[in-house]
């Protein structure tokens, strides 16, 4: 009885619970100063069908880590604009 109820609840769950983001809900970010980053981002956009307008090329530091100020100024603010 419990198993039947669990199966019924799963079957009645809204379809949106299993939704995954589509290409039009993604932003692809690449470091404009690193040719390999741009090439990889362009390939991802092409292969995944992401609209070209959602490719965001930003001039970012090439270091493995950045400060909060660099993150906010170089990445966060341009994305919000």
N, C-alpha and C positions, 0 to 999 in steps of 0.2 A: 504494500500500500504506500509506504513512504517513498519507495523508488518510483512508483508511478506518478506520485505527486511531484517529485523532483523533476522528472522528465517533462511533465506538463508545464511546470513553471519555466523551465528552460525554453520550451517551445513557444511559450507566450511572451517571452522577453522581447522588448522592442528591438527592431532591426538595427537601430542606431547604436546599440550597445556593442555591436561588432564592426562598426564603421571604422575605416582607416583613412588617414589623410590622403587626399588625392593630389595630383600634380599642381592643381591651381590653388592649393592651400600651403604651398611650400615656398620658402625663400632660400635660394642657394647663395652663399657668401663665399667670395674668393678674395685672396690678397692680390690686388692689382699689381703689386710690385714683384710678384713671384710668378714667372711664366708657367711653371708647372701647376701652380694653384689655379690659374686661369684656365689652362688646358683641361684639367680634371673637372672643374666646375662646368665648363662648356660641354664636355662629354656627358656629364651627369644630366644636364638640362636636356640634351639631345636624346639620350637613351631613355630617360624617364618621362619624356613628354612635358617637362615643366616649361611654361611659357617663358620665352626669352626675357620678357619684361621683369621677370622675377629673379633674374640673375643680378646680384649686387656685387660690383667690384669695388673694393675699398682699399685705400692705401693704409696698410697696417704694418706694425713692426714685424720683423722676421724672427724675433726671439721666441723661445718656447713659452715664456710667461710675459705678461704685461701688467702694468699697474692698473688700479681701479680707474684712475684719471684717464689713462690711455684707452681703456675699454669703453668708458663712457663717451669720450670725445671721438674716438676713431670708429667705434662699432655701434654703440647704442644710439647715439644722437642721429647719425645718418640713417639708421633704420627707422627711427621715429619720424623723420622728415617726410 
